[in-house]
C-alpha cells in the first residue's frame, strides 16, 4: 500500500486514538440513534445546542491549527513563512467565498454542501486508513478510497435531506435568506422525484463501496477493518435517518468529524504523539494552540452579524450565520487538509 506516514506512528498511539476518540464517538452516536428510534423528542432549542457548543468543543477549534499543521507535517519552523502562507490562503479563499455569498447565496450554499461532503468524507477515509490496527491495509487502493470518501461524505450531507426534507429545507432557506429574500432556487433538491433518484443512486453507491471493500479486504486478510467500515456506515446511515437534521449534524461535527481530525493533528506534534503512546490524549495542549485563531473566528462571526442584513436573534437565524462563517473557513481548511492528504500519501498509488 502507499506510504501513509501517519500510519507509521506506533501501534500504541493508534490504540490510544481508537480507545479515546473512536470508541466514545461510536458509543455516543449509537446512543443518540437508539434514543430517537425509541421515540425520543427534544425541544426545538435543544437541537441547536451542539452547534453552540462547537464554538469551543472541538468543532470550530479543530480547524484552528492549520497554520501549525503544515510546518509540523513538513518538519519546519512555523514562523514566519508557513504561518504567513496559510494566513494568506485563508484571506484570499475565505474572502472570495464570502464575496460569493453576497453575489449568489444559492450557489454559495450548494457549494458549501458539496465542499463539506468532500471534506467530511475525506476525514472518515483518513481515519479508516490511519487508525486501523497495524498490518490491516484498508482501504487498499485509490478506487476504493474514492468510493469510501464519496459514500461517507454523503451520509451526513444527503441522508438528512432524504429523511427530513422539510427541516433540511428550512435550514437552507434560512441561510440563503440572510442575503436573498427569494430562496425559490433551492426548491428542486426537495422535490420527491429528485430525492427518490438521489436516494436510490446513493444506496447503490454505498453498496458498491462496501462490496468492493469486502472483496479487497478478504483477499488481503483485512476483513476486521472492513467490518469497522461496514458497521460505521450502517450506524451513520441509521443515525442521520432517525435524528433531527440540525441536532444530528451538530453532534456529528462535535463528536465524530472534529475529534478524528484533532487526533490527526496531535500525531503531528512530537510531544503530543509521545503522550498518545503513553495512553493519554493531550487536549489541553491542543486547545492552547487552537485558542488564538478560534477567538479570531468568533470575532469574524461578530463582524458577519453586524454586516449581514437578514440576521436575527432566533436560533435558526444564528445557526444560518454560523454556517456562513463555517463555509468561509472550510474552503481554505479543505485546501490545507488536502495538502496533508497528499503529503501523507492518502491517495498514493498502491505498491
N, C-alpha and C positions, 0 to 999 in steps of 0.2 A: 504494500500500500504506500501511497505518497507519504512523505515525511511530514507529519503534523507535529510540530515541535512542542506544542502544549502537551501532547500525549507523552512526550519524553520525560515529564515530571514523574516523580516516584509514585509507585502504586499506593504508598501510604497517604500521600497528599490527595490522590484521586479518591481514595476510600473516604477520606475526611469530607471531601466535597459531596460524595454520594450520601453520607450519613448526615451532614449538617445542612445541606442545601436541597438535594434531590428528594430524599425521603420525606422531609417535612412538607415540601410543596405537593408531593403526591398525596400525602395524608390530608392536608387542608383542602385541596381541590376535590378530593374524593368525598370528604365530609359535606362540603357545600352541595355537591351533586346529589348525594343521598338525601339531604335535608329537603331540597326542593323537589326531588322525586316523591318524597313523602307528603308533599303539600305545604311546605313552609311558605309563608308570605311575610314580607318585611315592609315597613312603611316606606313611602317614596323617598324620604330624605336619606334613609339608610343605604339606598342603592348608590348614592354619590360618595359615601364615606371613604371607600378605598382610594378614590381619586384625590380626595382631600388629604388622606394620609400619605399619598405618594409624593407630596411635596417634600417630605423628609424621610419617608420609609421606603428606601430602595428606588422607587420609581424615577423621580427627577434626578436624584444623585447618581444613578447608575451611568448616566451619560456625561457626568461632570468631571471625569478623569481622562477624557480624550487627549488633553494636552500632555498628560503624563504617560498614557498608554503607548503612544508612538515611540517616544525616546526609550522607554523601558523595553519595548519589543526589539528595538534596534541596538540596544546596549549603548546609548548615547546620553550625554548630559541633557536635561530638559531645557535648560536656558542657554542661549536665547532663541536659537533658530527653530527647534521643534515646536516650542510653545507659540512663537510668533506665526509659524506656518499654519498651525491648527487654528489659532485665533483668526487669521486672515480667511481661512476656509469657512469658518462659522460666519464671519462678517459678510462675505460675498454670497455664499449659497443661502444662508439664512435670510439675508436682505432681499435676494431675488425671489425667494419663496414667499416672503411677506408681501412683496410687491404683487405677486400673482394672486394672493388673497384679495387684494383690492381691485385688481383688474378683472379676474374671473374666479369668484369664490367657488362656483360649482366645479370647475376644473381643479382648483386647489384642493377641494375636499376629496375628489375622486383620486387625485394623485397621492394624497395622504393615505387613503385606504390601500392603494397599490404599494406604496413605499413601505407601509407597516407590514403588509402581507409578506413582502420580500424580506424585511428585516427580522421579523419575529420567526419566520420560517428558517432563516439562516441561523438564528440564535438556537433554536431547537436542534438543528442539524449539528452545529458545533458541539453542543452538549453530548449528543449521541456519539460523536467521533472522539471527543476528548476525555469523557468521564466513564466510558465503559471499562470494565476490568482489563488489565494488561493481557495482550495476546488475542483479544477479540477484535478482528478487523471489521468494523461495521459503522456506517455504510461503506462498502468496499470500493466503489468506483464512482466516477463523476456522474454517470447517468443515474445511478441510484440516489446519489446525494441531491441531484437536482429534483428528482421526484419527491424525495423526503422534504426538501425545503418548500416546495410548492404545496404539498399536502399539509404540512404542519402550519404554514402561514395562513392557509385557508380556514383552518379550524376556528381561530378567534375572529377572523375578518368576514368569513362568509356564512358559517353556521348560524350566528345570531340573526343575520339577515333572513335566512331561510325559516328559522323557527319563530322569530319575533319581529316580523317586518314593520309593524306599526311603531314599536319602540325604537327600532333602528332608524326609521324614517324621521321620527321626532328629533333624534339627536342630529341627524344630517341637516334637517331644515333649520334647527336652532343654530347650528354652527354657521351655515351659509347665511342665515338671517341676520347675523351680526353686521353684515355689509350689504346684502342684497334683499330687497323687500319681496321679490318674487322668486321662490325656490322651485318653480314648476319643472325646471330642467332636471331635477332629481327624481322625478316620478317613475321613470321607466324601470329602474332596478327593482322596484317594489311590486311590479305587475306580476300576477300569478304565473303567467306564461314564462316570463324570464326566470322567476325563482324555480319553476319546475325544471327548465332547461339547465340552469346553473347547478341545481341540486343533483340531478342525475349525472351530469358531467363530472362534478366534483367527487361524487361517490365512486364513479368508475376510476377516476384518477387515484384516489386513496386505495382502492382495491388493487390497482396495478402496482402502486408503490409497495404495498405490503407483500404482494405475490412475488414481485421482483426481489424484494429483500429476503423473503423466505428461501427462495431458490438459491440465491447467492450465499446466504448465511449457512444453509445446510451444506453446501459444497465446501465451505471454509471452516466448519466446526464452530460457527458463531451464533447458533440458534438461541443461546441465552440472551445475547444482545438484541436479536430480532424480537424476542418475547417482550423485552422492555419497550421497544419501539411500538409494537402492536398494542400493548397494554396502555401506553401513554396516549396513543392515537384514539383508542376506544374511550378512554377516560375523558379526554378533552372534547371529543365529539358529543358524548353524553352531557358533559358539564355545560357546554355552550348551548346545547339544545334545551336544557332544563332551567338554567339560572337566568334571571332577567339580564338583558344585554349590558346595561351600564354597570351593574354590580359584577357581572361575570368578567367583563374586560378589565375593570378596575382591579379586581382580585388577581386576575392572571398577570397583569402588569406588575403588581407589587410582589406576588408570591411565586411567580413562575419565571417570567422572562427576565426581570431585573436581577434576581439573585443568581441566575445562571451566568449572566454577563459579569456580575461582580466577582463571582468565583474565577472567571477567566482573567479578570484584571488582577486579582490577588496573586494568581500564579505568575504574573509578570514581574512582581515585586519581590526581590530576594528575601528580605526579612519576613514578609508575609508568607511566602512559599515555605520557608522553614517552619513557621508556625503551623501551617497546614500539615506538614509532615509529622508534627508533634500532636496532631489531633485537634488543633484549635482553628477557629475561623476568625481572623483578626479584623473584625468590623470596625473597631474604634479607629484604627489606622486608616481604613478606607474612608470613613465619614470625615475624618480630619482633612484628608487630601481633597475630598469632594466638596467640602463646605464653601470655599470661595466662589466657585462657579455655580453652585446651587443657589447661593444668595444672589448672584448676578442674574440668574434665570428668573428668580422671584421678582427682582427689580424690573426686569423686562416685562413680566406679566402685569405689573402695576402700570407700566407705560402703555401697554396694549389696552388695558382697561380704560385709561384716560383718552385713548385715541379712537377706538372703535365706537361708532355712534350707536350701534344696536345693543350694546351691553347693558344688562340689567343686574339685579341683585338676586334673582331666583337661582336655585341650584342648577337648573338647566342652562341658564344663561352663563353662569360662571364656568360650568363644565365646557360649554362651547368656546369660551375664551381660552380656557386651559388647553383645549385641543388645538386651537390655532397656535398657541405657544409651542406645544409639543411638536407639531408638524414642522415649524420653523427650525427647531433644534434637531429634529430627527434627520433631516436631509444631510447636513454635514456629519452628523453622528454615523449615519449609514456609510458615508464615504470612508470615515476612519475605520469602522468595523470591517468594511470590505477590504481595505488595505491590510488590516490584521489577518483576515482570512487568506489573502494571497501570500503574505509573508510566512504564515504558519502552515501553508500547504493544504488548506482545506479543499481546494479544487485541483490539487496536483494530479497529474496523470498516474494511473495505477502502475506500480512496478512489481 
